[in-house]
Amino acid sequence: MKLKIFIILLLVQTAFAETPNASKAKVSAETSQVPAANKAKVSAQLSETPDISKNKTNLEISNEQYLKQEIKKDKEMIAKVKNNIAQKAARSSVNEQEFTENQQIEVVLSNRDINRVLVKGDKIQSVNGPTGLYMAKNDIAGSAYISAYGESTFTVFISTVNGHNFSLLVSPKAVAGKTIILQPTTLLSPQFEEAASYQKLLITLTSAMINSGRSS
């Protein structure tokens, strides 16, 4: 009987002795697993954390690209403004300038429209230049209407009723028709003024005689 009791006590003691070991193993296993999970989580968070130095570099690159784009826009705007100014200057229809006797005057005339050339206080009486590059016609007021052809530069020689002489160095361009107003700075000699007055008197008398003959 005593032997039977002893065996039972031994079995109970063995059971209690194994239980802490099992618990200890279980706790050890759980303990070993927890840091691994935390470590993986921390590692994932670190991988998702932005690289400050990299972002700073990207920001600097973005600013540099922005500045380049702004500089390019400014250059394009300046070029556009210059082009508009040049076009407005080319489109300017009136060119007024002074000239001395026998001076050559550089002008731009339209090769698609008629151009008008006049001398203040005087009348143009003749226009002479190369055949085939222009056509000129005078009106009763003394202006010369010149049509230029092609794009080749040429020279025309002009004389006026009051005895002024000058030449135009014509550059034909595809622009609107021009009005060239010229002001002589050279004073005519008294002899020529007298001859011019006499010539005007003869013209007046001749016209009066013609008109009188027609009326009779």
Secondary structure as the mmCIF struct_conf table of DSSP 4:
data_model
#
loop_
_struct_conf.conf_type_id
_struct_conf.id
_struct_conf.beg_label_comp_id
_struct_conf.beg_label_asym_id
_struct_conf.beg_label_seq_id
_struct_conf.end_label_comp_id
_struct_conf.end_label_asym_id
_struct_conf.end_label_seq_id
HELX_RH_AL_P HELX_RH_AL_P1 LYS A 2 GLU A 48
BEND BEND1 THR A 49 THR A 49
HELX_RH_AL_P HELX_RH_AL_P2 ILE A 52 ARG A 91
STRN STRN1 VAL A 94 PHE A 99
TURN_TY1_P TURN_TY1_P1 GLU A 101 ASN A 102
STRN STRN2 GLN A 104 SER A 110
BEND BEND2 ASN A 111 ASP A 113
STRN STRN3 ASN A 115 VAL A 119
TURN_TY1_P TURN_TY1_P2 LYS A 120 GLY A 121
BEND BEND3 ASP A 122 ASP A 122
STRN STRN4 ILE A 124 ASN A 128
TURN_TY1_P TURN_TY1_P3 THR A 131 GLY A 132
BEND BEND4 LEU A 133 LEU A 133
STRN STRN5 TYR A 134 ASN A 138
TURN_TY1_P TURN_TY1_P4 ILE A 140 ALA A 141
BEND BEND5 GLY A 142 GLY A 142
STRN STRN6 ALA A 144 ALA A 148
BEND BEND6 GLY A 150 GLU A 151
STRN STRN7 PHE A 154 THR A 160
TURN_TY1_P TURN_TY1_P5 VAL A 161 ASN A 162
BEND BEND7 GLY A 163 GLY A 163
STRN STRN8 ASN A 165 LYS A 173
BEND BEND8 ALA A 174 VAL A 175
STRN STRN9 THR A 179 PRO A 184
BEND BEND9 THR A 186 THR A 186
HELX_LH_PP_P HELX_LH_PP_P1 LEU A 187 SER A 189
HELX_RH_AL_P HELX_RH_AL_P3 PRO A 190 SER A 215
#
